[in-house]
Every structure is written in C-alpha cells, then in structure tokens.
Amino acid sequence: MAKQKKTPRPKAQTPKGFRDYFGTDVTDREAMLQTIAGVYHRYGFDALESSAVETVEALGKFLPDVDRPNDGVFAWQDEDEGWLALRYDLTAPLARVYAQHRNDLPLPYRRYAMGPVWRNEKPGPGRFRQFYQCDADTVGAASVAADAEICAMLADTLEAVGIPRGDYIVRVNNRKVLNGVLEVMGLDEGETREAVLRTIDKFDKVGEAGVRELLGKGRLDASGAYIDGVGLSADQAEPVVAFLLAKQTVVEQLSGKAMESGLSFEEKWNSLFASFAADGPQPGEPSVTAEDVRRWNFEILKHLSELVSDSAVGLEGVAELEQMAELLNAQGYGPDRIIVDPSVVRGLGYYTGPVFEAELTFEILDDKGRKRQFGSVAGGGRYDDLVKRFTGQAVPATGISIGVDRLLAALREKGRIASSERGPVVVTVMDRDRMADYQQMVAELRGAGIRAEVYLGNPKNFGNQLKYADKRGSPVAVIEGADEKAKGVVQIKDLILGAKIAQSASLEEWKERPSQYEVPRADLVARVRAILESSEDLSA
C-alpha cells in the first residue's frame, strides 16, 4: 500500500498587495477617522455604512483605471445574483443606495462614509490592493455652492487632523473647461477623443514633454517600451497643452523673478505658499501675498475663457470656477488654501463638472534620499451621471474622497503622530494559587478607567513577565508576593521611569530615584494613576 502524502502546511504570509495592521496602526487610523467624521458631521453630513459587496452591474464601468474598466475588481459568480464584487470605492455604492432608497431620503442627501475598498491592480511600493477611504458627498444639489462647500470642508478637515495652513493646497478645476477645449479642437465623441483624455490624465506623471509626445507620435516609457501616440499634429495638440499649462503661463508672466529657479514649476508654485504659513516665509523664499494669488486666479480664469471662447460648455465651466472662487473667498477660504489650477484632471471619464484635489506641499525624502513633494492625499469632483444609470433621471452629485493611509503617512513624516500607544498596566503573578487576588487588582484598576491586565502566561519565570510588560509597552508592573500580601502592600514598578534612568542616568541617580517601591495595597489605584499622569512629561 502506497504511503499517503501529507497535506502540505499553508504558508503563513499575506497575499500580495495586502498587509496586516497592528496596535498603533489601527488606533491611529481610528483616531483620524473620528476626527474627520467630526468635521463632516459639523457640516451637516450623516453617516452611511453600505455593503462591501455590490453586483458588478451596479459598480459599472467607472474604475479610475480607464484602460481596464471592470478588470480591476475582485469578483466572483453567485448562483442567485450573478457576478458580485468587492467595492472599489465608496461612490459607486452611494449611487446604488440613493437610487434604491431615494423615496425615503431627503433631497439633497448629504452623507459621509468610511471603510476599506479593494482594487485588483498590480501592487507596488506603498500601493496596496486594500486601503481605507473617507468620503463625503452631496446628492441632489446642482449648484456649485455644493462643490465649494466640499472644498471648504476638505481644507477644514486637513487642518483638523494636523496639516497646518501652508502645508497643503486644495486645487480646483472644471471638466467642462476641458470639454470646451476638445470642442474647439473639433474632437467629437470617439476613440481619438478618449485617447486624448487618457493622455491628459497622465500629465502629472509624464509632464508637458511627455504629453506632447503622447498626443503626437508616441514615446518611450521608463521601462524602454514604446507607447503609441494619439497621432495629432503639433498644432492640433497645442490647445490641450495650453489648457494644462494655463496656470504656469499666467503665473510666470505675472510673477517673473519670483519663479526663477532650477526647480520644476510645481515645486516653485508650492514654495510660494510657505509665505501663507503661520510663521511667514522662510529665508530665501519668495514673498507672495494673498492678493498676488487672487490676481493670478483672475488672470488664469481670463486665460481659460480665451482658450474656450468658441465653446458654450467651456465658458460655462469657467463661469462655475469664478462662482466657486467668489463663494470660497466670501467664507474666508482664500488662495492660501484653495486655488484654481487647470492641471488638475483626475479620472476624466468619471467627472462632469468641478474637480478638486488636495496636495500636501511639504517635502519628504524618498527611498533614495532625494527630496520630493508628498503629493495628493484627497480628490473628488462633480459626477452627475452615476445615479442616472439606475433611475434614468439626471441626479446631480458631488463629493470628496480622502486616502486615509496616505494622510496618516504624511502626519508621521511630519512627526505629528507619535505612533507609540501606551500598553496596559500588567499585574504579575507570583503565586498561581492566588489568581483571584490578582484579578481583584485588575478589576479595581479597570473600574478606575485604567487599562490593565493580569499576566496569563506561565508565571514560573518572573523575568519573562517583565519582558512581556516591556514588549507590550506597559507603563507599570504590579508585584505582590506572599511577603507583600502578609504586610498588606504591593510593589509598584514604574517601567517608564526605569527606561529613562537606564538610558541616561548613573547608578547613584538610580538609587536616588528608584523606579520600584512599596505602597499600601489600598493606595494601588492612586499610585498607578499618578504615574500615568506624569508619564507624558517623562517621555517628552
């Protein structure tokens, strides 16, 4: 009889493109979500938690990856409901929810939603297949006042989570203006128009030269592969390039000397906003006033009007941008926080009007030690066609989505999240037959609102108990052996002070400031609380 093969053990590893979250990763994210939810709630938005699973039909062909619509989802076939998929964002489910429950919901319907989304895309450094988003949307409001409100709320949200004014900018554009440019070019709906839109969407990656090449014959990408171009002549491509460079053209004409440097235009532009920070411009940085940028905004809008002067829809888009700027300025959201920027293009197949993006303007070091801008952490815009897919009736909508993981990474880069959650007080076990006594101590600490636990491992080796407390980041260990029990006392080991003394103090100083001492059993809670209250000063 042949020997039966053993079933191989499964590999203990996360699937490619996914990750596990531990301790402070989870608590930091939860704290941020609560802060963001507080801002959204203050603006009058209600919470919504929709299903993580939708029908593929309900999700539709609206994936941001326009080259692979419907290919970027995790989908499976269900016997009763056909093809199902994990949601790839929080907006497509909102369209389904509103269409399904519209008779019971107010109009406009203002909702916020938070949770994980999944995309079946190629993972890379910092790019995962599962990540958190935090959205707010208004459904049923056609006025650009709704878009302006979303931008204002986004600025408030960034400041609430710890990104100060001067370290971010919200950039605003309008899809209708681009439609006007394409109309002036004579590009109707069709393959060429879609190819131009895909090329424009790559502007932030390939820059002006890359866009010119892709609108023309094509270009070699970073891997050496040749990408075929759209096939436009240089003259045909010029209106698109002029649209994308409208901000750069106007600002360089009006600011002149302030923009002269070896930096890229975006780096120069972002450096201007240091002058709006609370501590003013740094030495060597250009001095730019809010009035300067208001003037630039006005001239940019004027320049855009000239580009689309023969297009009614293009001029409508410019007028909407002007109205948004007026509404935001009236509320105190000036160009130090929100600006007009035609280079914002964001998933062009998705949006129908204003689009916006929040960019962090401070510098970080990449993996090779080179300075670079942190970049975008949120984006959104007006999408008036999603609900119509279900109802056949046009329902205007606008919203914003914040990438929570990127925003957390930004705060860590700036040192605004300590990421060092304090562990529980650990009550050690000196006598396993007296577990009830130790559980009573823990109950008293927890009853006083103090995080605490009894050591539940093998108590034979006391040193291992203290190693466990250190690994948990515990501030205090409580010790009560037979002798302490008989005397009605406990030993308090201040692990925070002990670590500080071990790092920087001499033996004499250790003796003068003992990190372990004896207190009456009745004083346990009070002494532990005193250590916890003073621990922030000691760890500073």
C-alpha positions as CSV (number, residue, x, y, z in Angstrom):
1,M,0.0,0.0,0.0
2,A,1.4,3.4,-1.1
3,K,2.3,5.7,1.7
4,Q,-0.3,8.6,1.9
5,K,1.3,12.0,1.2
6,K,1.0,14.6,4.0
7,T,-1.0,17.6,3.2
8,P,1.5,20.5,2.9
9,R,1.3,23.2,5.6
10,P,-0.1,26.5,4.3
11,K,2.4,29.4,4.1
12,A,2.0,32.0,6.8
13,Q,2.1,35.1,4.6
14,T,-0.3,37.8,3.5
15,P,-1.5,37.7,-0.1
16,K,0.5,40.0,-2.5
17,G,-0.8,43.6,-2.2
18,F,-2.3,43.2,1.2
19,R,-1.0,43.9,4.7
20,D,-1.8,43.3,8.4
21,Y,-2.4,46.2,10.8
22,F,-1.2,46.1,14.4
23,G,-1.7,48.1,17.5
24,T,-0.9,51.8,16.8
25,D,-1.7,51.4,13.0
26,V,-5.2,50.6,14.0
27,T,-5.7,53.1,16.8
28,D,-4.0,56.0,14.9
29,R,-6.4,55.3,12.0
30,E,-9.4,55.1,14.2
31,A,-8.5,58.4,15.9
32,M,-8.1,60.1,12.5
33,L,-11.4,58.7,11.3
34,Q,-13.1,60.1,14.4
35,T,-11.6,63.5,13.7
36,I,-12.6,63.5,10.1
37,A,-16.1,62.3,11.0
38,G,-16.4,65.2,13.5
39,V,-15.7,67.7,10.7
40,Y,-18.1,66.0,8.3
41,H,-20.8,65.9,11.0
42,R,-20.3,69.5,11.8
43,Y,-21.0,70.4,8.2
44,G,-24.4,68.5,8.4
45,F,-23.5,65.2,6.7
46,D,-25.0,62.0,8.0
47,A,-23.1,58.7,8.4
48,L,-23.8,55.8,5.9
49,E,-22.3,52.3,6.0
50,S,-23.2,50.4,2.8
51,S,-22.4,46.9,1.8
52,A,-18.8,46.0,1.0
53,V,-20.2,43.7,-1.8
54,E,-22.0,45.0,-4.8
55,T,-23.2,43.5,-8.1
56,V,-20.7,44.1,-10.9
57,E,-23.6,45.7,-12.8
58,A,-24.2,48.2,-10.0
59,L,-20.5,49.1,-9.9
60,G,-20.5,49.8,-13.6
61,K,-17.5,50.8,-15.7
62,F,-16.3,53.6,-13.6
63,L,-13.0,52.4,-12.3
64,P,-10.3,55.0,-12.1
65,D,-8.1,52.7,-14.3
66,V,-9.7,53.8,-17.5
67,D,-7.6,51.4,-19.6
68,R,-9.0,48.4,-17.8
69,P,-12.7,49.1,-16.9
70,N,-14.2,46.3,-14.8
71,D,-10.9,44.4,-14.8
72,G,-9.7,45.9,-11.6
73,V,-12.2,44.4,-9.1
74,F,-12.3,41.3,-7.1
75,A,-15.3,39.5,-8.5
76,W,-17.0,36.1,-8.3
77,Q,-20.1,34.4,-9.7
78,D,-23.0,33.8,-7.3
79,E,-25.7,31.2,-8.1
80,D,-28.6,33.6,-7.5
81,E,-27.3,37.1,-8.1
82,G,-24.9,36.7,-11.0
83,W,-21.5,38.4,-10.7
84,L,-20.6,40.1,-7.4
85,A,-17.6,42.2,-6.5
86,L,-15.9,43.9,-3.6
87,R,-16.5,47.7,-3.8
88,Y,-13.5,49.5,-5.4
89,D,-14.6,52.9,-3.9
90,L,-17.4,54.4,-1.8
91,T,-19.0,56.5,-4.5
92,A,-20.4,53.8,-6.8
93,P,-22.2,52.1,-3.8
94,L,-23.6,55.6,-2.9
95,A,-25.3,55.9,-6.3
96,R,-26.9,52.5,-5.8
97,V,-28.0,53.3,-2.3
98,Y,-29.6,56.6,-3.3
99,A,-31.4,55.1,-6.3
100,Q,-32.7,52.2,-4.1
101,H,-33.8,54.4,-1.1
102,R,-34.5,57.8,-2.7
103,N,-38.1,57.9,-1.7
104,D,-37.1,57.7,2.0
105,L,-34.1,60.1,1.8
106,P,-34.0,63.9,1.9
107,L,-33.1,65.8,-1.2
108,P,-30.3,66.9,-1.2
109,Y,-28.9,63.8,0.6
110,R,-25.6,64.5,2.4
111,R,-23.7,61.5,3.6
112,Y,-20.2,60.5,4.7
113,A,-18.8,57.0,4.6
114,M,-15.6,55.4,5.8
115,G,-14.1,52.0,5.3
116,P,-11.9,49.7,3.2
117,V,-12.1,49.4,-0.5
118,W,-10.4,46.8,-2.8
119,R,-8.8,47.0,-6.2
120,N,-7.4,44.1,-8.2
121,E,-4.5,46.1,-9.5
122,K,-0.8,45.5,-9.6
123,P,0.6,46.3,-6.2
124,G,3.8,48.3,-5.7
125,P,5.7,50.3,-3.0
126,G,3.0,52.0,-0.9
127,R,0.3,50.8,-3.3
128,F,-2.0,48.1,-1.8
129,R,-5.0,46.2,-3.0
130,Q,-6.9,47.1,0.1
131,F,-6.9,50.5,1.6
132,Y,-9.2,52.9,3.6
133,Q,-11.2,55.8,2.1
134,C,-13.1,58.5,3.9
135,D,-15.8,60.1,1.7
136,A,-18.4,62.9,1.9
137,D,-20.9,63.5,-0.9
138,T,-24.0,65.7,-1.6
139,V,-26.5,64.1,-3.9
140,G,-29.3,66.2,-5.5
141,A,-27.6,69.7,-5.5
142,A,-26.9,71.1,-8.9
143,S,-25.4,74.4,-7.6
144,V,-21.7,74.9,-7.5
145,A,-22.2,76.1,-3.9
146,A,-22.2,72.4,-3.1
147,D,-18.8,71.9,-4.8
148,A,-17.4,75.0,-3.0
149,E,-18.7,73.6,0.4
150,I,-16.9,70.3,-0.3
151,C,-13.6,72.2,-0.9
152,A,-14.0,74.3,2.2
153,M,-14.8,71.2,4.3
154,L,-11.7,69.4,2.8
155,A,-9.5,72.3,3.9
156,D,-11.0,72.3,7.4
157,T,-10.5,68.5,7.6
158,L,-6.8,68.7,6.7
159,E,-6.2,71.3,9.4
160,A,-8.3,69.3,12.0
161,V,-6.1,66.2,11.6
162,G,-2.9,68.2,11.9
163,I,-1.9,69.5,8.5
164,P,-1.4,73.3,9.1
165,R,-2.1,76.1,6.6
166,G,0.9,76.4,4.4
167,D,1.5,72.6,4.2
168,Y,-1.4,71.9,1.9
169,I,-3.3,73.4,-1.0
170,V,-6.7,72.4,-2.5
171,R,-6.6,72.8,-6.3
172,V,-9.8,73.2,-8.3
173,N,-10.6,72.7,-12.0
174,N,-13.7,72.0,-14.1
175,R,-14.2,69.2,-16.6
176,K,-16.4,71.4,-18.7
177,V,-13.5,73.7,-19.5
178,L,-11.6,70.7,-20.9
179,N,-14.7,69.7,-22.8
180,G,-14.7,73.2,-24.3
181,V,-11.0,72.8,-25.4
182,L,-11.8,69.5,-27.1
183,E,-14.8,71.0,-28.8
184,V,-12.7,73.9,-30.1
185,M,-10.3,71.3,-31.4
186,G,-13.2,69.6,-33.3
187,L,-12.9,66.3,-31.3
188,D,-16.3,64.7,-31.0
189,E,-17.1,61.6,-29.0
190,G,-15.0,58.7,-30.3
191,E,-11.7,56.8,-30.0
192,T,-9.5,59.9,-30.6
193,R,-11.2,62.0,-28.0
194,E,-10.9,59.1,-25.5
195,A,-7.3,58.7,-26.3
196,V,-6.7,62.4,-25.7
197,L,-8.5,62.2,-22.3
198,R,-6.3,59.3,-21.3
199,T,-3.2,61.2,-22.3
200,I,-4.3,64.3,-20.3
201,D,-4.8,62.1,-17.3
202,K,-1.1,61.2,-17.4
203,F,0.0,64.8,-17.2
204,D,1.1,64.6,-13.6
205,K,3.3,61.6,-14.4
206,V,4.9,62.5,-17.7
207,G,4.8,66.3,-17.7
208,E,4.5,68.7,-20.6
209,A,7.1,67.0,-22.8
210,G,5.5,63.5,-22.3
211,V,2.0,64.8,-23.1
212,R,3.2,66.4,-26.3
213,E,4.9,63.1,-27.3
214,L,1.8,61.0,-26.4
215,L,-0.5,63.4,-28.3
216,G,1.8,63.1,-31.3
217,K,3.7,60.0,-32.5
218,G,4.3,58.4,-29.1
219,R,7.2,58.0,-26.6
220,L,9.4,55.5,-24.8
221,D,8.3,54.9,-21.2
222,A,10.7,54.4,-18.2
223,S,10.9,50.6,-19.0
224,G,12.0,51.3,-22.6
225,A,8.7,50.2,-24.1
226,Y,7.3,52.3,-26.9
227,I,3.8,53.7,-26.3
228,D,1.9,54.7,-29.5
229,G,0.6,58.3,-29.5
230,V,-2.7,59.7,-30.5
231,G,-1.4,61.0,-33.8
232,L,-2.2,64.7,-33.6
233,S,0.0,67.2,-35.2
234,A,1.8,69.8,-33.1
235,D,-0.8,72.5,-34.0
236,Q,-3.7,70.2,-33.1
237,A,-2.1,69.3,-29.8
238,E,-1.4,72.9,-28.8
239,P,-4.8,73.8,-27.3
240,V,-4.6,70.8,-24.9
241,V,-1.1,71.7,-23.8
242,A,-2.1,75.4,-23.4
243,F,-5.0,74.3,-21.2
244,L,-2.8,72.2,-19.0
245,L,-0.2,74.9,-18.7
246,A,-2.6,77.8,-18.2
247,K,-1.6,78.2,-14.5
248,Q,2.1,78.1,-15.3
249,T,1.8,80.5,-18.2
250,V,-0.1,83.1,-16.3
251,V,1.9,82.9,-13.0
252,E,5.3,83.0,-14.8
253,Q,4.2,86.1,-16.8
254,L,2.9,87.9,-13.7
255,S,5.4,86.9,-11.1
256,G,8.6,86.9,-13.2
257,K,11.5,86.9,-10.9
258,A,9.7,85.0,-8.1
259,M,9.5,81.9,-10.2
260,E,13.1,81.8,-11.4
261,S,14.9,78.8,-10.0
262,G,16.2,75.4,-11.0
263,L,13.1,73.7,-9.6
264,S,10.2,72.3,-11.5
265,F,7.2,74.6,-11.9
266,E,5.1,72.6,-9.4
267,E,7.9,72.8,-6.8
268,K,8.2,76.6,-7.5
269,W,4.5,77.0,-7.2
270,N,4.2,75.1,-4.0
271,S,7.1,77.0,-2.5
272,L,5.1,80.2,-2.9
273,F,2.6,79.1,-0.3
274,A,5.2,79.0,2.5
275,S,4.5,82.7,2.8
276,F,1.0,81.9,3.9
277,A,2.1,79.7,6.8
278,A,1.7,81.0,10.4
279,D,5.4,81.7,10.8
280,G,5.7,83.6,7.5
281,P,8.1,83.0,4.6
282,Q,11.4,81.3,5.3
283,P,14.7,83.0,4.3
284,G,15.3,82.8,0.6
285,E,11.7,82.0,-0.2
286,P,9.7,84.4,-2.5
287,S,7.4,86.9,-0.7
288,V,3.9,86.4,-2.2
289,T,0.8,87.9,-0.8
290,A,-2.8,86.6,-0.9
291,E,-3.6,89.5,-3.2
292,D,-1.0,88.3,-5.7
293,V,-2.5,84.8,-5.9
294,R,-6.1,86.3,-6.2
295,R,-4.8,88.3,-9.2
296,W,-3.3,85.1,-10.7
297,N,-6.6,83.3,-10.2
298,F,-8.4,86.0,-12.0
299,E,-5.9,86.0,-14.9
300,I,-5.9,82.2,-15.1
301,L,-9.7,82.3,-15.5
302,K,-9.4,85.0,-18.1
303,H,-6.8,83.0,-20.0
304,L,-9.1,79.9,-19.9
305,S,-12.0,82.0,-21.2
306,E,-9.9,82.9,-24.2
307,L,-8.9,79.3,-24.8
308,V,-12.6,78.2,-25.0
309,S,-14.2,81.4,-26.3
310,D,-15.9,79.5,-29.1
311,S,-17.4,76.8,-26.8
312,A,-20.5,77.4,-24.8
313,V,-19.8,74.5,-22.4
314,G,-16.2,75.7,-21.9
315,L,-17.4,79.1,-21.0
316,E,-19.9,77.6,-18.6
317,G,-17.1,75.7,-16.9
318,V,-15.1,78.9,-16.5
319,A,-18.1,80.7,-15.0
320,E,-18.6,77.9,-12.5
321,L,-14.9,78.3,-11.4
322,E,-15.4,82.0,-11.0
323,Q,-18.5,81.5,-8.9
324,M,-16.7,78.9,-6.7
325,A,-13.8,81.3,-6.1
326,E,-16.3,84.0,-5.1
327,L,-18.2,81.7,-2.7
328,L,-15.0,80.5,-1.1
329,N,-13.5,83.9,-0.7
330,A,-16.7,85.1,1.0
331,Q,-16.3,82.3,3.6
332,G,-12.6,83.2,4.2
333,Y,-11.1,80.4,2.1
334,G,-8.6,82.4,0.1
335,P,-5.8,81.3,-2.2
336,D,-3.6,80.3,0.7
337,R,-5.9,77.3,1.0
338,I,-7.9,76.8,-2.3
339,I,-6.7,77.8,-5.8
340,V,-7.8,77.4,-9.4
341,D,-5.5,75.0,-11.3
342,P,-6.3,73.8,-14.8
343,S,-3.7,71.0,-14.5
344,V,-6.0,69.0,-12.1
345,V,-7.6,66.4,-14.3
346,R,-8.5,63.4,-12.0
347,G,-10.0,60.4,-13.8
348,L,-11.7,62.3,-16.5
349,G,-14.2,59.7,-17.5
350,Y,-15.7,59.9,-14.1
351,Y,-16.5,63.6,-13.6
352,T,-18.9,66.0,-15.3
353,G,-18.1,69.4,-13.7
354,P,-15.8,70.8,-11.0
355,V,-12.9,68.6,-9.9
356,F,-10.6,69.1,-6.9
357,E,-7.5,67.7,-5.3
358,A,-5.8,68.2,-2.0
359,E,-2.0,68.3,-2.3
360,L,0.5,68.4,0.6
361,T,3.2,70.9,-0.3
362,F,5.9,70.0,2.2
363,E,9.0,67.9,1.1
364,I,9.9,64.4,2.2
365,L,12.8,62.1,1.3
366,D,12.2,59.2,-1.0
367,D,13.8,55.8,-0.7
368,K,17.0,57.1,-2.4
369,G,17.2,60.1,-0.1
370,R,16.0,62.6,-2.7
371,K,13.7,65.4,-1.8
372,R,10.2,65.3,-3.3
373,Q,6.8,66.8,-2.7
374,F,4.5,64.4,-0.7
375,G,1.7,64.9,-3.2
376,S,-2.0,64.2,-3.3
377,V,-4.0,62.8,-0.3
378,A,-7.6,63.5,-1.4
379,G,-9.6,64.2,-4.6
380,G,-13.1,64.4,-5.9
381,G,-15.5,66.3,-8.0
382,R,-18.9,66.5,-9.6
383,Y,-20.4,63.3,-11.1
384,D,-23.9,63.9,-12.4
385,D,-24.4,60.6,-14.3
386,L,-24.0,57.8,-11.7
387,V,-27.5,57.8,-10.2
388,K,-29.0,58.2,-13.7
389,R,-27.7,54.8,-14.6
390,F,-30.2,53.3,-12.2
391,T,-33.2,55.7,-12.5
392,G,-32.9,57.1,-16.0
393,Q,-33.3,60.6,-14.4
394,A,-30.4,63.0,-14.0
395,V,-29.4,63.5,-10.4
396,P,-26.5,65.9,-9.7
397,A,-23.9,64.8,-7.2
398,T,-20.5,66.0,-5.9
399,G,-18.1,64.7,-3.3
400,I,-14.6,64.1,-2.0
401,S,-12.6,61.1,-1.0
402,I,-9.6,61.1,1.4
403,G,-6.9,58.5,1.2
404,V,-6.6,57.7,5.0
405,D,-3.4,55.7,4.7
406,R,-1.6,58.4,2.8
407,L,-2.8,61.0,5.2
408,L,-1.5,59.0,8.1
409,A,1.8,58.5,6.4
410,A,2.0,62.3,5.9
411,L,1.4,63.0,9.5
412,R,4.1,60.5,10.5
413,E,6.5,62.1,8.1
414,K,5.9,65.5,9.9
415,G,6.2,63.9,13.3
416,R,2.6,64.7,14.3
417,I,1.7,61.2,15.2
418,A,3.9,59.6,17.9
419,S,2.7,56.0,17.0
420,S,3.5,54.8,20.4
421,E,0.3,53.7,22.1
422,R,0.8,53.1,25.8
423,G,0.3,49.4,26.8
424,P,-1.7,48.1,29.8
425,V,-0.7,48.0,33.4
426,V,0.5,44.4,34.0
427,V,-0.3,42.7,37.3
428,T,2.3,40.0,37.6
429,V,1.6,36.5,39.1
430,M,3.9,35.5,42.0
431,D,1.6,32.7,43.2
432,R,-0.6,31.0,40.7
433,D,-2.9,29.8,43.6
434,R,-3.8,33.5,44.4
435,M,-5.1,34.3,40.9
436,A,-8.3,35.7,42.5
437,D,-6.2,38.4,44.3
438,Y,-4.6,39.5,41.1
439,Q,-7.9,39.6,39.2
440,Q,-9.3,41.8,42.0
441,M,-6.4,44.3,41.5
442,V,-7.1,44.4,37.8
443,A,-10.8,44.9,38.4
444,E,-10.1,47.9,40.6
445,L,-7.7,49.4,38.0
446,R,-10.2,48.9,35.2
447,G,-13.0,50.2,37.4
448,A,-11.0,53.4,37.7
449,G,-10.7,53.7,33.9
450,I,-7.1,52.4,33.8
451,R,-6.1,49.9,31.1
452,A,-4.9,46.7,32.9
453,E,-4.4,43.0,32.6
454,V,-3.1,40.0,34.6
455,Y,-0.2,38.1,33.2
456,L,-1.8,34.9,31.8
457,G,1.4,33.1,30.6
458,N,3.5,30.7,32.5
459,P,4.3,32.6,35.8
460,K,7.3,30.3,36.6
461,N,9.9,32.7,35.3
462,F,9.3,36.2,36.7
463,G,11.8,37.7,34.4
464,N,9.7,36.7,31.4
465,Q,6.7,38.5,32.9
466,L,8.7,41.8,33.0
467,K,9.9,41.1,29.4
468,Y,6.3,40.7,28.4
469,A,5.4,44.0,30.1
470,D,8.2,45.7,28.2
471,K,7.1,44.2,24.9
472,R,3.6,45.5,25.5
473,G,4.9,49.0,26.2
474,S,3.4,48.8,29.7
475,P,3.9,51.8,31.9
476,V,3.6,50.0,35.2
477,A,4.0,46.4,36.6
478,V,2.4,45.5,39.9
479,I,4.0,42.8,42.1
480,E,2.5,41.1,45.1
481,G,4.3,38.0,46.5
482,A,3.5,36.2,49.8
483,D,5.5,38.6,51.8
484,E,3.8,41.7,50.4
485,K,0.4,40.0,50.9
486,A,1.2,39.4,54.5
487,K,2.2,43.0,55.1
488,G,-0.8,44.5,53.1
489,V,1.4,46.1,50.5
490,V,2.3,45.8,46.8
491,Q,5.4,46.6,44.8
492,I,5.0,49.2,42.0
493,K,7.5,49.1,39.2
494,D,7.5,52.3,37.1
495,L,8.6,51.0,33.8
496,I,8.6,54.4,32.1
497,L,10.9,55.9,34.7
498,G,13.0,52.8,34.7
499,A,13.6,53.0,31.0
500,K,14.6,56.7,31.2
501,I,17.0,56.1,34.1
502,A,18.6,53.1,32.2
503,Q,19.1,55.3,29.2
504,S,20.7,58.3,30.8
505,A,21.3,58.1,34.5
506,S,24.2,56.9,36.6
507,L,23.8,54.2,39.3
508,E,23.7,56.9,42.0
509,E,20.9,58.6,40.3
510,W,19.1,55.3,40.0
511,K,19.3,54.9,43.8
512,E,18.1,58.4,44.4
513,R,15.1,57.9,42.1
514,P,14.0,54.3,42.5
515,S,11.7,53.1,39.8
516,Q,10.3,50.3,42.1
517,Y,8.9,51.0,45.5
518,E,6.4,49.6,48.0
519,V,2.9,51.2,48.7
520,P,0.0,50.2,50.8
521,R,-2.4,47.8,48.9
522,A,-5.2,50.3,49.4
523,D,-3.2,53.0,47.5
524,L,-2.7,50.9,44.4
525,V,-5.1,52.7,42.1
526,A,-4.0,56.2,43.2
527,R,-0.3,55.5,42.8
528,V,-0.7,53.9,39.4
529,R,-2.8,56.9,38.2
530,A,-0.2,59.3,39.5
531,I,2.5,57.5,37.4
532,L,0.3,57.6,34.3
533,E,-0.5,61.3,34.7
534,S,3.2,62.2,34.9
535,S,4.4,59.8,32.2
536,E,3.9,62.3,29.3
537,D,6.4,64.7,30.9
538,L,8.9,61.9,31.4
539,S,8.7,60.7,27.8
540,A,8.9,64.1,26.3
